[in-house]
Amino acid sequence: MSTVTMYCTAVCPYCSRAEMLLKQRGVADIHKIRIDQDPAQRVAMMERTGRRTVPQIYINDTHVGGFDDLWALDRAQGLLPLLNS
């Protein structure tokens, strides 16, 4: 299974939904980077993704995007192949 990294905050419904979807697809471990606890991580996320909102999800080195992007990828049946690569 691929490595999943998610930039998130403690109170973010989209982060919770993304985590729920990933777990439904068999992801047991999500490396969470809490940007609300470490301002330097927020800066790093914005530099890495070019985005300011959470969640920002990476599967291995592929930037998937936010929850809407993750959900669209799953609906297009592209999530499982990416997770299994």
C-alpha positions, -999 to +999 in steps of 0.1 A: +000+000+000+012+035-008+022+061+017-005+087+024+003+121+038-024+146+047-019+182+058-049+189+081-062+208+112-080+195+143-114+210+134-119+204+096-149+184+084-132+179+050-102+164+066-124+140+085-143+130+053-110+125+035-097+103+063-129+083+063-128+078+025-092+067+026-099+042+054-128+028+034-104+022+006-081+002+029-056+029+040-046+018+076-021+046+083-023+083+073+007+105+081-010+136+093+007+169+094-012+193+117-007+228+103-027+244+131-001+233+157+030+243+137+029+275+116+061+264+098+042+234+084+015+257+071+042+276+052+057+244+039+023+231+028+016+263+008+050+262-008+047+225-017+011+226-029+005+262-040-028+260-019-039+274+014-067+251+024-068+217+041-068+189+036-040+186+011-034+150+003-003+132-011-003+096-021+034+087-024+048+118-043+016+125-061-004+155-050-040+145-051-054+178-038-082+184-013-112+163-004-131+173-035-102+162-057-099+129-037-136+122-040-135+129-078-105+106-082-123+079-063-155+083-084-134+081-116-119+048-102-084+062-101-079+062-063-075+025-057-049+021-085-029+050-071-031+036-036-019+002-048+009+015-069 
